[in-house]
Amino acid sequence: RRVQPARRSYRRPRAAPASLTSRACPPRRSNGMIAMAARCFFHFSPKPCLSFTPRCSSSSPPAPGGKGKGKALREDWRERSKPIPPGGVYPAKDKCSRCGLCDTYYIAHVNNACAFLGDGMSRVEDLEPVVHGRGRKDTMDEMYYGVHEQLLYARKMEPVQGAQWTGIVTTIAVEMLKSNMVDAVVCVQSDPDDRFAPRPVLARTPEEVIAARGVKPTLSPNLDTLALVEAAGVKRLLFCGVGCQVQGIIILLFLPLVVYHIS
């Protein structure tokens, strides 16, 4: 008799988290799509909240005191960095999420920014306090959804045509541009010939943001826009991406020789 190997299963909690239910926004479903938005604010200080030792892209361990011979990051790291060529093997190999960091000269910082190198995903426990200012609380909400200030249900009364989840994220990005809260938005448009082929862009106008509406169910190299952000002199940036990309870009803010003033 054949025996099926045991498989791990991941189940959602039966009861909705307390922070997702309120009188103003009941947790019942309707015919419309309901989007859940996590509202997070990041406070960047000159020094990280926890000790964080920058490393160069070499996989060799640093010498005591953090001054390994020949391992110090040079001021000309942009010129000396060698992005991964098309078809090449990425540092994280089969764990790589194709975030786009290694496609630019920012590959020099991959050992610091990538959550899949070194100790793997266990590094997230060390990265979260650096990125968010604290680790996860021992509550159902934070253990399941991650570090946040408030969880909300949100949907537009008048959906954006062609958008997913009624276009709530698209609308937030457009309003932040119009109100001059940010200078640009990193978002993902589609290739004109293939809707599922992602094309990350640095959007400077509401029209460019609206052109990025809709979900692209595929890996997208959003971080390959970092060099463009730097060249354009953008100081106030709204970045739309997945968790490992967001942690990667914020980790870069704490590294020496990376001159950014991004909120």
Buried (B, 14 or more C-beta within 10 A) or exposed (E): EEEEEEEEEEEEEEEEBEBBEEEEEEEEEEEEBBBEBEEEEEEEEEEBBEEBEBBBBEEEEBEEEEEBEEBEBEEEBBEEBEBBEEEEEBBBEEEBBBBBBBBBBBBBBBBBBBBBBBEEEEBBEBBBBBBBBEBBEEEBBBEEBBBBEEBBBBBBEEBBEEBBBBBBBBBBBBEBBEEEEBBBBBBBBBEEEEEEEBBBBBBBEBEBBBBBBBEBEEEBBBBBBBBBBBEBEBEEBBBBBEEBBBBBBBBBBBBEEBEBEBE
